[in-house]
Amino acid sequence: MQMHARGWLLDLYEDANDGVRLWFILENDQRICLKQQLPITFYISGDSKRLHQCCLFLKHLPGMIAMQRVSKKDVFKTEPVCALQVDMADPVHQRQAFLKLKKDFPDLTYYNADLAVHIHHAALYQTFPMAFCDLLYDSESGLIQMLKVLNSRWDITPLHPVLRILEIAPDCDPIRKKPEMLKICDRRGHKQTICLREPTLLLEHLNALIAATDPDIVETQWGDDWLFPLLLQWEQETGIPLNFNRDPERKLRWKKEITYFSYGQIVYRGREAHLFGRCHIDVRNAIMWKDYGMAGTLESARVTTLPIEQASRVSPGSGISAMQMITALEEDVLVPEQKQQVEFTKTGLDLIRSDRGGLVYQPRTGLYCDVAQIDFTSMYPAVIINGNISPEVPLPQGLKPSSPNLGVVPLTLKPLYEKRVKIKQRLLEMPDKEGTVAKSYTARASALKWLLVVCFGFLGYKNARFGRIEAHEAVTRGGREALLLAKEACEDFGFEVLHLFVDALWIRQPGYRAVADFQPVLDEISRRTGMIISLDGIFRWIAFLPSRTNDNQPVPNRYFGVFKDGSLKIRGIEARRRDLPRWVIDTQTDMLNLLAKATDARQLPDYLPDAFKIFTHALDELNSDRVPLESLVLTNRISRDLELYKSPTAAVRAALQLFEQTGKRTDPGQKIRYLYTKNDVYAWDRPGSLSPDQIDKSKYREMLARAAGTVFYPFGIDSKQLSAYAHKSLQFELSLIK
C-alpha cells in the first residue's frame, strides 16, 4: 500500500540489503525508517590495456550494473579525461569493488570512488540533515518510491522539528576520579541520577529510559572514551544487550582515533561512538562545541550535508571538502580519489612575487582614543568568489576575475557567504541580542564563519582534492590589493591609519566618534573594492602592545581595548591563551573589566590603583594557599611521541610521569594537564593528591606578573617591575601608579 508523508531527515546510512536506510521525524512526531535503492557511479582512467583488464575483472563482481567509456572534466587537466564509467547497484558493493580494484590495479586513477554515501545522496536528491521531505513509500516494505526535498540548505529561517535530546554525564571527571553516579536529563527537563555500582541495574535502567524517551540525540560528556566503553564492557559481563541504537539490527559503530597536522599544530581526535537511527554527540569530543553548541552544529550539518554526529566532531575543513565534492558532482566534474596535481615550478623571483601572504602594517605601540576598527566581511571568501578563484579556471592578477564562469570553489562558497551575510543582517535588526532567537542566529553565524575561515587555507592544503597553491596565492594577492585600496580611501577621506592586519584597519580622525562619521569612507571602500566592509566598532580607547621580549618591537595582533558600548576586545594576550592557568586568566580578565569602566582614556588613571589591588589580591591568595589547585592547572598539547623529545618540556615530563605511574600514554595531538611543583611538575590526571604547599609559587607569581604587566604596560609599568614586586624585591606605592 502506498503511503504519503512529510518529515525531516535525521539520519542516513548504507545497508548491504536495503541500499540506504533513512530515518525521518514525521510531522505527526512519529519516527520511521525507510529504505531506498541508491546506485553509485564511479570512474577509472589510465592505460587502455590496464582498463581492459579492469573491465574483465569487474564483470565478475557482485552488484555490477553496467560499464561504458565516457569523457569527463578533471579540474587539474586542460582536456577532458577519457574514463571508464562503472555503475554499481548500491554503496556497499561499490565500496567493496573499489577496495579490490585499488589492491589489484594500483596504477589506475579513480574518481568519485571513495565518497561517503551522504555525499552521493545529497548530490542526487539535494538532501541534508534536517531536510524537510515529501515522501511516497510502500507501507509493507518501507521502500521509498518518491523523495522530494521541500526546503534548502540555504534557508535563513529553517523550520526544525522538536528534537528529543537526552543528556548523560558522570558526576565527576572520569580521567581523574572514578565516577559514582550518572546524571541524566531528558527532553522534558526531568533530572535523575543512577548509581554506577550495579552494572545489571544500570543497563536495565538505561534501556528502559531509552525506550521511554526514544531520543533523537544522545548528548554525553566523555561518552566516546569513557561511558560507551564502560557500558559495552558491562554488556559483555552481564549478557544484557545495550539498546542505544534506534535501528535494532545495528550495533554501536566505532570510529578509530586519529592524529593529524592542521594549521601548524598536531591535533588528536579520540575514538568516536556512533549510533544508527539517532545521533550521539560527545560534547567533550566535539571540536567546535564551545564556539557554537547545538544550534551551530545543526547549521554546520545542514550546509555541509555531513551527518550530525560527524559534523559535531570533524574540523570545518572536512565540511568544506564535503561541500566541494557535492558541487563537483552536481556540475559533472570528477572528484579525484587522490590529487595528482603538484605545484608548478617557479623561479625565486616568482616565489617572492606570489608567496607573500596577507598584508600587515605594524602599529605604533601605545594608547589611542576614538579609534574605529573596520573589517572586510569574510575577506578571503569574498576574494575567491569575486575573483572566481578555483583550480580549473584562469587565475586573476588582482580582484577582477579572468573568467566569467564560476569554478567549483567559488560555486561552493557563494551561497555559504551570502547566507552568513543575511544572518548577520538579521542579527543587527534584532532588538533583544540576548534572546533565544538571537543566540541561535549568533551560533549559526559562528558555524558559517568557521567554514568560511578555513576555505582559504584549504585551498592551499596539499591533500585537498580541489586545492592548488597558485589559487591560494591568488587569494592573498587579491586580499593585499583590497586592503591597499581601503587604506588609500581612508587617507583620501582624511583618516589616520594606525594599523592594518590582513582584512581589518584601525583608523581615527579628530572629532569622529559616531557611527555615522565613518559611513562615507565605508561606502567608498566598498565601491573601490567591490566587497562588503563594515564597522566592527569604535573604541573609547585601545592599547597596541609590543613583543613580550622586546619593547621596541610592535606585534600586529596583540592589543586590548574597549568599545563605546563598554565591551572588551582582546587579541594575543594571556586571557586569550589556552595554555595558562585559569587563575592567571581570570585575574587579568578582572583587571581589564575594571579598566573597561573608564568612559575615556582620561579616566583610566583613576582605575589603576584598584586594578593593581586585583593583582595584589591574587598574589595574596596564592601565597596563603587559598587558590584551588584546579585553577593552577596548565594544559599543553604534545606534538610528537614522548621518546622523540631530546629536551623534554614541562608538559612532556608530566606526560612521562603519567605514563610511568598509570600506563596511560599521551599520544601526539593529545593534551596533558599539570602543575608546577617545587620538585618539578605534577601530572594532574595521575592518581593521588597534592598539597598546596608543594606548589612552586615562584613560577605562578611570574606568570601572573607577566599577565598584569600586559595590562599595565600602556601606563609605564612593565612585567619586570611587577615580577620584582611579586617576589618582594620591589615596592610600589599605589598613589604613584596614578
C-alpha distance (Angstrom), angle and dihedral (degrees) to the residues before:
residue distance angle dihedral
M1 . . .
Q2 3.79 . .
M3 3.81 115.8 .
H4 3.79 130.5 -166.8
A5 3.82 123.5 -151.0
R6 3.77 142.9 151.4
G7 3.76 125.7 -143.9
W8 3.79 150.7 130.8
L9 3.80 123.1 -79.9
L10 3.81 109.5 -122.6
D11 3.80 105.3 167.8
L12 3.80 139.0 6.5
Y13 3.79 129.9 -175.3
E14 3.78 140.0 155.7
D15 3.78 123.5 -98.2
A16 3.80 129.8 -165.2
N17 3.81 93.1 -134.7
D18 3.80 105.1 28.6
G19 3.80 102.3 37.2
V20 3.79 95.0 -134.3
R21 3.79 131.4 7.1
L22 3.80 117.8 -152.3
W23 3.80 126.7 -169.3
F24 3.80 118.4 -152.2
I25 3.79 135.2 -170.2
L26 3.81 102.4 -143.8
E27 3.79 126.5 -148.0
N28 3.81 89.3 -106.8
D29 3.86 89.1 58.3
Q30 3.82 92.2 -106.4
R31 3.81 119.6 139.9
I32 3.81 114.3 -142.3
C33 3.81 137.7 173.3
L34 3.81 118.2 -139.6
K35 3.80 131.8 -177.6
Q36 3.78 131.9 -135.2
Q37 3.78 136.0 -177.7
L38 3.80 110.8 -125.1
P39 3.82 117.0 -175.7
I40 3.81 112.4 -159.3
T41 3.80 126.4 -146.6
F42 3.78 124.5 -159.0
Y43 3.80 134.9 168.2
I44 3.80 138.3 -133.1
S45 3.80 129.0 -164.9
G46 3.78 134.7 180.0
D47 3.77 142.3 87.5
S48 3.84 111.4 3.3
K49 3.81 94.0 -130.5
R50 3.79 91.7 51.3
L51 3.79 90.3 47.5
H52 3.79 89.6 53.5
Q53 3.80 90.2 52.2
C54 3.78 88.0 47.7
C55 3.83 90.4 54.3
L56 3.79 91.4 53.4
F57 3.80 89.5 49.1
L58 3.82 93.6 49.3
K59 3.82 94.8 50.5
H60 3.77 91.2 72.1
L61 3.81 97.7 46.8
P62 3.83 119.6 104.9
G63 3.79 116.1 -110.5
M64 3.81 95.1 31.0
I65 3.83 113.2 147.0
A66 3.81 107.8 167.2
M67 3.81 146.5 -27.3
Q68 3.79 131.9 -153.6
R69 3.82 141.4 159.3
V70 3.82 114.3 -105.2
S71 3.82 140.1 169.8
K72 3.82 115.3 -122.7
K73 3.80 140.7 173.7
D74 3.81 119.5 -103.9
V75 3.82 111.2 -171.2
F76 3.79 92.5 -141.8
K77 3.80 95.8 52.4
T78 3.79 127.6 69.9
E79 3.80 94.6 -145.9
P80 3.83 128.3 51.4
V81 3.80 115.8 -91.9
C82 3.79 120.8 -118.6
A83 3.80 102.9 -135.6
L84 3.78 142.2 168.5
Q85 3.80 110.6 -113.6
V86 3.80 112.9 -147.2
D87 3.81 120.6 -166.3
M88 3.80 116.4 -161.1
A89 3.79 128.0 -170.7
D90 3.79 98.0 -124.8
P91 3.84 143.8 -6.4
V92 3.82 95.3 -96.3
H93 3.82 95.2 54.3
Q94 3.81 90.4 42.4
R95 3.80 92.4 54.6
Q96 3.79 92.0 46.6
A97 3.81 91.0 49.8
F98 3.81 91.9 48.9
L99 3.81 93.2 51.1
K100 3.81 91.1 50.9
L101 3.80 91.4 47.6
K102 3.81 92.3 50.1
K103 3.77 89.3 53.8
D104 3.82 97.4 46.2
F105 3.82 99.7 30.9
P106 3.82 106.3 33.2
D107 3.82 91.6 151.3
L108 3.82 93.9 66.4
T109 3.80 125.6 88.3
Y110 3.80 118.4 -121.1
Y111 3.80 129.4 -155.9
N112 3.83 131.8 -170.0
A113 3.79 85.4 -0.1
D114 3.80 105.3 118.9
L115 3.81 101.5 36.6
A116 3.79 119.9 132.9
V117 3.79 116.4 -107.4
H118 3.81 92.8 -114.2
I119 3.83 90.0 59.9
H120 3.80 92.9 54.0
H121 3.81 90.5 45.7
A122 3.82 93.1 47.5
A123 3.80 92.4 50.6
L124 3.80 92.0 48.7
Y125 3.82 101.6 39.6
Q126 3.85 103.3 16.3
T127 3.82 89.8 -120.1
F128 3.79 127.1 159.1
P129 3.82 136.7 161.3
M130 3.82 108.6 -63.0
A131 3.83 92.0 15.2
F132 3.81 108.6 159.2
C133 3.79 105.8 -129.6
D134 3.79 138.8 -168.8
L135 3.81 108.0 -141.1
L136 3.79 139.9 -165.3
Y137 3.80 114.8 -176.0
D138 3.77 142.8 158.3
S139 3.80 109.2 -101.3
E140 3.82 94.3 -147.8
S141 3.79 101.8 45.1
G142 3.83 97.5 25.3
L143 3.79 88.7 -134.0
I144 3.81 114.7 154.7
Q145 3.79 113.3 -124.5
M146 3.80 97.0 176.9
L147 3.81 132.5 14.1
K148 3.79 122.3 -178.8
V149 3.80 124.3 173.2
L150 3.81 110.5 -137.8
N151 3.79 99.2 -168.6
S152 3.80 138.0 38.2
R153 3.79 141.4 -117.9
W154 3.79 86.6 -120.6
D155 3.82 99.7 57.1
I156 3.80 110.2 131.7
T157 3.82 94.6 -152.5
P158 3.82 105.0 30.4
L159 3.78 118.6 -172.8
H160 3.80 111.7 -127.7
P161 3.79 129.2 -172.9
V162 3.78 120.0 -116.2
L163 3.79 101.3 -89.2
R164 3.78 120.4 -144.2
I165 3.79 106.2 -131.5
L166 3.80 124.6 -172.7
E167 3.82 116.2 -166.3
I168 3.81 120.1 -155.6
A169 3.81 125.9 179.4
P170 3.82 137.6 155.7
D171 3.79 120.2 -114.2
C172 3.84 91.7 -114.4
D173 3.78 143.1 12.2
P174 3.83 103.0 -69.2
I175 3.80 91.3 -155.0
R176 3.81 91.4 65.6
K177 3.78 103.2 27.9
K178 3.78 138.6 17.1
P179 3.83 108.4 -104.0
E180 3.77 118.3 -127.3
M181 3.80 100.5 -169.0
L182 3.81 141.2 32.1
K183 3.80 115.7 -135.8
I184 3.80 112.7 -147.8
C185 3.80 131.9 -173.6
D186 3.82 120.5 -177.0
R187 3.81 130.3 -155.0
R188 3.81 92.7 -86.2
G189 3.78 92.2 54.6
H190 3.80 94.4 -106.1
K191 3.80 110.2 150.7
Q192 3.79 128.9 -156.2
T193 3.79 140.4 159.1
I194 3.80 128.2 -136.4
C195 3.78 124.2 -157.4
L196 3.81 115.5 -121.3
R197 3.80 95.6 -152.7
E198 3.82 96.8 88.2
P199 3.84 111.6 52.8
T200 3.81 94.0 -173.1
L201 3.79 94.3 52.4
L202 3.79 91.4 43.2
L203 3.82 94.6 53.4
E204 3.78 92.0 45.7
H205 3.80 91.0 49.0
L206 3.81 93.5 47.7
N207 3.81 92.7 47.9
A208 3.81 90.2 50.3
L209 3.79 90.8 47.6
I210 3.82 92.3 50.3
A211 3.80 90.7 48.7
A212 3.81 92.2 48.6
T213 3.81 98.8 45.0
D214 3.84 98.6 30.5
P215 3.83 92.1 -159.5
D216 3.80 123.5 -154.4
I217 3.80 91.8 -155.6
V218 3.80 127.3 30.2
E219 3.80 105.7 -158.1
T220 3.79 112.6 -164.6
Q221 3.77 141.8 172.7
W222 3.81 112.6 -134.1
G223 3.80 88.0 -4.8
D224 3.80 95.7 140.5
D225 3.78 100.5 49.1
W226 3.82 103.1 25.2
L227 3.83 118.7 13.6
F228 3.80 102.8 46.3
P229 3.83 94.8 39.2
L230 3.81 88.0 52.3
L231 3.81 93.4 47.1
L232 3.80 92.3 48.4
Q233 3.80 90.4 49.5
W234 3.80 89.7 52.7
E235 3.80 90.3 45.4
Q236 3.81 89.1 60.0
E237 3.79 93.1 43.9
T238 3.82 96.7 47.8
G239 3.81 101.1 30.6
I240 3.82 90.2 -130.0
P241 3.83 109.2 133.8
L242 3.78 117.5 -128.4
N243 3.82 108.3 -124.9
F244 3.80 102.4 -163.8
N245 3.82 95.2 124.8
R246 3.79 118.6 87.0
D247 3.81 87.8 -152.1
P248 3.83 102.6 72.2
E249 3.83 92.3 -158.7
R250 3.79 93.6 60.7
K251 3.76 133.2 76.2
L252 3.76 127.5 -152.4
R253 3.83 111.1 -68.9
W254 3.79 118.8 -140.1
K255 3.76 124.4 -152.4
K256 3.80 113.8 -159.8
E257 3.77 124.1 -117.6
I258 3.80 116.0 -101.1
T259 3.80 137.9 -165.4
Y260 3.79 119.8 -152.2
F261 3.80 141.7 164.4
S262 3.80 116.4 -111.0
Y263 3.81 130.9 168.4
G264 3.78 95.7 -19.9
Q265 3.79 99.8 -42.7
I266 3.79 140.5 81.8
V267 3.81 111.7 -110.9
Y268 3.79 126.0 -161.4
R269 3.77 121.7 -158.0
G270 3.78 114.9 -170.0
R271 3.78 125.9 -136.6
E272 3.78 116.4 -73.8
A273 3.80 133.2 -140.2
H274 3.81 111.4 -144.5
L275 3.80 128.0 -169.1
F276 3.81 132.3 -153.9
G277 3.80 120.4 -127.5
R278 3.77 92.1 8.0
C279 3.80 133.3 45.5
H280 3.78 132.0 -112.3
I281 3.80 117.8 -155.5
D282 3.79 118.8 -176.3
V283 3.80 101.8 -161.9
R284 3.82 89.6 -159.8
N285 3.80 89.7 58.5
A286 3.81 96.2 39.0
I287 3.80 105.3 106.0
M288 3.82 99.9 -150.5
W289 3.82 100.4 26.2
K290 3.80 94.1 112.9
D291 3.81 89.8 52.9
Y292 3.79 100.6 49.8
G293 3.82 113.6 -5.8
M294 3.79 124.5 -160.0
A295 3.82 97.3 -25.7
G296 3.80 92.0 53.5
T297 3.80 92.4 43.6
L298 3.80 91.6 54.6
E299 3.81 90.1 46.6
S300 3.80 91.1 50.6
A301 3.81 90.8 49.1
R302 3.79 90.0 48.2
V303 3.81 98.6 53.5
T304 3.82 97.1 35.5
T305 3.86 95.0 40.1
L306 3.82 88.7 -135.7
P307 3.83 113.5 146.2
I308 3.80 110.7 -96.1
E309 3.82 92.9 -112.7
Q310 3.80 90.6 51.7
A311 3.81 95.7 42.0
S312 3.81 89.9 56.2
R313 3.80 93.5 54.8
V314 3.81 110.3 33.5
S315 3.79 127.9 78.4
P316 3.83 120.9 -98.5
G317 3.82 87.1 -108.3
S318 3.81 89.8 68.3
G319 3.79 88.4 52.9
I320 3.81 92.8 51.9
S321 3.81 89.8 47.7
A322 3.81 91.5 53.5
M323 3.81 91.3 48.6
Q324 3.80 92.0 50.8
M325 3.80 91.6 50.2
I326 3.81 91.4 52.0
T327 3.81 90.5 49.5
A328 3.80 90.2 50.3
L329 3.81 92.4 51.0
E330 3.79 91.1 48.0
E331 3.82 90.6 49.6
D332 3.83 92.3 45.8
V333 3.81 91.7 -115.3
L334 3.79 119.1 145.4
V335 3.80 118.2 -110.1
P336 3.83 108.3 -145.3
E337 3.78 117.8 -136.0
Q338 3.80 88.1 -145.2
K339 3.79 123.2 14.3
Q340 3.79 110.4 -114.3
Q341 3.81 98.2 -174.6
V342 3.80 119.3 100.2
E343 3.79 132.3 -170.7
F344 3.79 115.2 -73.4
T345 3.81 117.6 -112.4
K346 3.81 111.3 -95.0
T347 3.78 134.6 -173.7
G348 3.78 120.3 -124.8
L349 3.81 89.8 -103.2
D350 3.81 90.9 51.3
L351 3.80 89.9 53.1
I352 3.81 92.1 50.4
R353 3.80 90.6 51.0
S354 3.78 98.3 44.4
D355 3.80 109.2 29.5
R356 3.81 100.6 60.2
G357 3.81 103.5 117.0
G358 3.79 124.6 -151.8
L359 3.78 124.2 -18.0
V360 3.82 115.5 -102.3
Y361 3.81 126.3 -175.0
Q362 3.80 112.8 -162.6
P363 3.82 110.0 -125.6
R364 3.78 123.9 -137.4
T365 3.77 108.0 -109.6
G366 3.78 117.5 -117.9
L367 3.79 144.2 70.7
Y368 3.83 121.5 -52.3
C369 3.81 133.4 -178.4
D370 3.82 133.2 -143.9
V371 3.79 94.8 12.7
A372 3.79 120.4 164.1
Q373 3.79 121.6 -148.8
I374 3.79 114.3 -152.9
D375 3.80 122.4 -172.5
F376 3.75 135.9 -169.4
T377 3.80 108.6 -122.4
S378 3.83 105.1 -112.6
M379 3.79 90.9 -27.0
Y380 3.80 100.9 -169.8
P381 3.82 95.4 45.9
A382 3.82 87.5 48.6
V383 3.82 90.4 50.8
I384 3.82 90.0 49.5
I385 3.81 92.1 50.1
N386 3.81 98.5 40.6
G387 3.80 93.4 41.5
N388 3.83 93.3 42.0
I389 3.80 91.8 -129.8
S390 3.80 112.2 -178.1
P391 3.81 133.3 133.6
E392 3.82 94.7 -109.1
V393 3.83 100.1 49.8
P394 3.82 131.6 66.4
L395 3.80 109.7 -84.8
P396 3.81 121.6 -122.7
Q397 3.79 123.8 -123.0
G398 3.80 92.3 -139.3
L399 3.79 135.5 -15.9
K400 3.81 99.1 -37.4
P401 3.82 117.0 88.3
S402 3.78 121.2 -119.6
S403 3.81 93.7 -151.4
P404 3.84 130.5 40.3
N405 3.82 95.3 -148.5
L406 3.79 112.1 84.2
G407 3.79 116.5 -123.9
V408 3.80 127.6 -137.6
V409 3.82 95.8 -88.0
P410 3.86 99.0 50.2
L411 3.82 90.1 40.3
T412 3.80 87.5 56.9
L413 3.81 95.8 45.7
K414 3.81 100.9 41.3
P415 3.85 98.8 76.8
L416 3.81 90.4 39.2
Y417 3.81 92.1 52.9
E418 3.81 93.0 44.9
K419 3.80 91.7 49.5
R420 3.80 93.0 53.0
V421 3.82 91.2 48.4
K422 3.81 90.7 51.9
I423 3.81 93.2 47.2
K424 3.82 90.4 50.2
Q425 3.81 89.4 50.5
R426 3.81 90.3 51.5
L427 3.80 89.2 50.5
L428 3.79 91.7 54.1
E429 3.81 89.8 54.0
M430 3.82 94.7 51.5
P431 3.82 112.8 101.0
D432 3.81 95.1 -158.4
K433 3.79 106.6 56.7
E434 3.83 91.4 176.7
G435 3.80 95.4 51.4
T436 3.80 124.0 113.5
V437 3.80 93.9 -106.2
A438 3.81 93.4 48.4
K439 3.81 91.7 48.7
S440 3.79 90.0 51.1
Y441 3.81 90.9 50.5
T442 3.81 90.5 47.7
A443 3.81 91.5 52.1
R444 3.80 91.9 47.6
A445 3.81 91.6 48.5
S446 3.81 88.8 50.9
A447 3.81 91.5 52.9
L448 3.80 90.9 50.9
K449 3.79 90.7 45.4
W450 3.81 92.5 57.0
L451 3.80 91.4 49.5
L452 3.80 89.5 51.7
V453 3.81 92.2 45.0
V454 3.80 94.2 57.0
C455 3.80 96.6 42.1
F456 3.81 91.0 81.3
G457 3.80 94.9 49.8
F458 3.78 90.5 43.4
L459 3.80 89.6 56.4
G460 3.81 88.5 64.1
Y461 3.81 96.9 38.5
K462 3.81 108.8 120.2
N463 3.82 94.3 -137.1
A464 3.81 97.7 42.0
R465 3.80 108.7 120.1
F466 3.78 91.4 -134.8
G467 3.80 97.5 29.3
R468 3.77 123.7 125.1
I469 3.78 123.8 172.0
E470 3.82 92.4 -145.3
A471 3.80 89.3 56.9
H472 3.81 89.1 48.8
E473 3.80 89.9 53.2
A474 3.80 91.3 47.2
V475 3.82 88.8 58.2
T476 3.80 93.9 54.0
R477 3.80 89.2 45.9
G478 3.81 90.1 55.0
G479 3.81 90.5 45.6
R480 3.80 92.0 53.4
E481 3.80 91.0 49.9
A482 3.81 92.0 49.5
L483 3.81 92.4 49.9
L484 3.80 92.7 48.6
L485 3.82 90.8 49.7
A486 3.81 88.7 50.7
K487 3.82 91.7 49.5
E488 3.80 91.4 50.7
A489 3.81 91.2 49.4
C490 3.82 91.4 50.9
E491 3.79 92.2 50.0
D492 3.82 91.2 46.3
F493 3.81 87.2 56.8
G494 3.81 91.9 51.2
F495 3.81 99.4 -103.0
E496 3.77 124.6 142.7
V497 3.81 110.5 -130.0
L498 3.80 107.1 -142.0
H499 3.79 98.3 175.6
L500 3.81 143.4 2.3
F501 3.78 123.1 -163.5
V502 3.82 119.3 176.0
D503 3.82 97.6 -74.6
A504 3.82 104.6 5.4
L505 3.80 139.0 70.0
W506 3.80 131.5 -161.3
I507 3.81 111.0 -150.9
R508 3.80 138.3 168.9
Q509 3.78 140.9 180.0
P510 3.82 127.4 -177.5
G511 3.79 111.2 -94.0
Y512 3.81 94.9 15.5
R513 3.81 108.2 119.5
A514 3.83 107.4 128.4
V515 3.80 129.4 80.4
A516 3.79 91.6 -118.3
D517 3.82 90.5 58.2
F518 3.81 90.5 67.8
Q519 3.81 100.6 41.4
P520 3.85 96.8 89.4
V521 3.81 92.7 55.9
L522 3.82 91.0 46.0
D523 3.79 90.2 53.3
E524 3.79 90.8 49.2
I525 3.81 92.9 50.3
S526 3.80 90.5 50.7
R527 3.80 89.9 49.4
R528 3.81 93.6 50.5
T529 3.81 96.9 43.6
G530 3.79 102.5 30.0
M531 3.82 88.2 -132.2
I532 3.80 134.6 112.6
I533 3.80 115.1 -103.7
S534 3.78 124.3 178.2
L535 3.77 140.8 -173.7
D536 3.79 108.1 -102.2
G537 3.78 90.1 -170.0
I538 3.79 147.0 -65.7
F539 3.79 115.7 -98.3
R540 3.78 120.6 -138.6
W541 3.77 82.5 -154.6
I542 3.77 136.9 -15.4
A543 3.80 132.1 -168.1
F544 3.80 120.8 -149.5
L545 3.79 109.9 -155.8
P546 3.81 135.2 -150.3
S547 3.77 129.6 -130.0
R548 3.79 114.8 -70.7
T549 3.79 89.1 -123.6
N550 3.81 100.1 41.9
D551 3.82 124.3 34.1
N552 3.80 90.2 -163.4
Q553 3.81 93.7 57.8
P554 3.84 114.8 80.2
V555 3.81 118.6 -149.4
P556 3.81 116.3 -140.3
N557 3.79 97.8 -143.1
R558 3.80 102.7 34.3
Y559 3.78 115.1 98.2
F560 3.80 145.8 107.2
G561 3.77 131.2 -151.1
V562 3.79 146.6 153.3
F563 3.79 125.1 -116.1
K564 3.79 123.4 -139.5
D565 3.82 90.0 -97.9
G566 3.82 90.6 57.8
S567 3.81 96.7 -106.8
L568 3.79 119.3 137.5
K569 3.79 126.8 -127.4
I570 3.79 118.0 -166.1
R571 3.78 132.5 175.4
G572 3.78 133.0 178.3
I573 3.80 97.3 0.9
E574 3.79 131.9 114.9
A575 3.81 96.0 -89.4
R576 3.82 88.7 62.4
R577 3.79 95.0 51.8
R578 3.78 123.6 97.9
D579 3.79 97.5 -159.9
L580 3.80 98.2 67.2
P581 3.81 129.0 86.3
R582 3.79 117.4 -89.9
W583 3.82 88.2 -123.3
V584 3.82 91.3 62.6
I585 3.80 94.1 44.1
D586 3.81 93.5 47.6
T587 3.81 92.6 48.7
Q588 3.80 93.4 51.4
T589 3.80 90.6 44.8
D590 3.81 91.3 52.2
M591 3.80 90.3 51.0
L592 3.79 92.3 50.3
N593 3.80 92.6 46.3
L594 3.79 88.9 54.4
L595 3.81 93.2 50.3
A596 3.80 88.8 47.4
K597 3.82 88.2 69.7
A598 3.79 89.5 71.7
T599 3.81 106.5 102.3
D600 3.81 91.4 -153.7
A601 3.79 138.6 3.8
R602 3.80 92.9 -95.3
Q603 3.81 89.9 66.9
L604 3.79 94.9 50.8
P605 3.83 96.1 89.7
D606 3.81 88.5 59.7
Y607 3.81 90.4 61.5
L608 3.80 98.6 44.4
P609 3.84 97.3 85.9
D610 3.81 91.4 53.9
A611 3.80 90.5 46.1
F612 3.79 88.0 53.0
K613 3.81 89.4 50.8
I614 3.81 89.2 57.1
F615 3.79 88.0 55.7
T616 3.81 94.2 47.3
H617 3.81 91.8 45.0
A618 3.80 90.1 54.5
L619 3.81 89.1 50.7
D620 3.80 91.1 50.2
E621 3.81 90.4 50.7
L622 3.80 90.2 52.4
N623 3.79 95.2 45.5
S624 3.82 90.7 48.4
D625 3.83 93.2 50.0
R626 3.81 91.6 -117.8
V627 3.80 96.6 125.3
P628 3.84 110.0 99.9
L629 3.79 110.3 -116.6
E630 3.80 91.7 -126.6
S631 3.82 88.0 62.3
L632 3.81 89.9 58.0
V633 3.81 95.8 52.8
L634 3.80 116.8 120.0
T635 3.81 122.3 -153.5
N636 3.79 123.9 -153.3
R637 3.77 135.1 169.4
I638 3.81 121.3 -120.6
S639 3.80 109.2 -133.9
R640 3.83 102.3 -170.2
D641 3.78 143.1 13.7
L642 3.79 110.1 -60.2
E643 3.81 93.2 -121.8
L644 3.81 91.4 59.6
Y645 3.81 95.1 64.9
K646 3.80 111.5 101.6
S647 3.82 94.0 -177.1
P648 3.81 105.5 28.1
T649 3.79 115.8 -144.7
A650 3.79 122.3 -139.0
A651 3.81 89.8 -93.7
V652 3.81 92.1 50.8
R653 3.80 91.4 48.1
A654 3.80 88.6 52.5
A655 3.81 90.9 49.0
L656 3.81 90.6 50.8
Q657 3.78 89.8 48.4
L658 3.81 90.7 51.3
F659 3.81 91.3 49.0
E660 3.80 93.5 48.7
Q661 3.80 93.8 49.8
T662 3.81 102.2 37.0
G663 3.80 107.1 15.2
K664 3.80 89.0 -122.9
R665 3.79 109.4 139.4
T666 3.81 123.1 -148.4
D667 3.80 106.4 -142.0
P668 3.82 125.6 -155.5
G669 3.78 109.3 -74.7
Q670 3.80 94.4 25.3
K671 3.78 122.0 114.2
I672 3.78 127.1 -122.8
R673 3.80 125.1 -154.7
Y674 3.79 120.4 -148.9
L675 3.80 147.5 149.5
Y676 3.77 131.2 -135.0
T677 3.79 112.2 -113.6
K678 3.78 134.3 -177.2
N679 3.80 89.2 -104.3
D680 3.83 97.1 44.3
V681 3.80 124.3 -78.7
Y682 3.79 136.5 -23.1
A683 3.81 120.9 -143.8
W684 3.79 104.1 -130.8
D685 3.82 94.2 -148.9
R686 3.80 96.3 53.3
P687 3.80 118.3 105.3
G688 3.77 119.4 -98.2
S689 3.77 132.7 46.6
L690 3.77 139.5 -86.0
S691 3.78 127.0 -143.2
P692 3.84 119.9 -136.5
D693 3.81 92.8 -119.5
Q694 3.82 89.3 65.5
I695 3.81 92.0 63.4
D696 3.81 117.5 109.0
K697 3.80 95.4 -124.2
S698 3.80 93.6 -178.0
K699 3.83 90.2 65.2
Y700 3.78 91.6 52.0
R701 3.80 93.2 45.0
E702 3.78 88.3 55.1
M703 3.81 92.5 50.4
L704 3.79 91.3 49.0
A705 3.81 92.2 47.2
R706 3.80 90.6 54.0
A707 3.79 91.8 50.2
A708 3.79 92.6 47.7
G709 3.81 90.1 44.7
T710 3.81 88.9 58.7
V711 3.81 90.1 56.9
F712 3.81 95.1 44.4
Y713 3.81 98.0 41.1
P714 3.85 95.0 94.5
F715 3.80 88.0 55.8
G716 3.79 97.9 54.0
I717 3.81 100.2 -96.2
D718 3.79 117.5 113.1
S719 3.78 134.3 -165.2
K720 3.82 93.2 -103.7
Q721 3.79 91.0 62.1
L722 3.79 91.3 45.9
S723 3.79 91.0 47.9
A724 3.79 89.8 53.1
Y725 3.81 89.5 49.2
A726 3.83 91.5 48.2
H727 3.80 89.9 53.3
K728 3.83 90.4 46.0
S729 3.79 95.9 -115.4
L730 3.83 94.5 114.0
Q731 3.81 133.6 39.6
F732 3.79 128.5 -146.5
E733 3.74 127.8 -162.5
L734 3.78 110.9 -146.8
S735 3.78 91.5 -142.1
L736 3.81 89.7 60.6
I737 3.80 92.9 54.1
K738 3.76 90.0 63.0
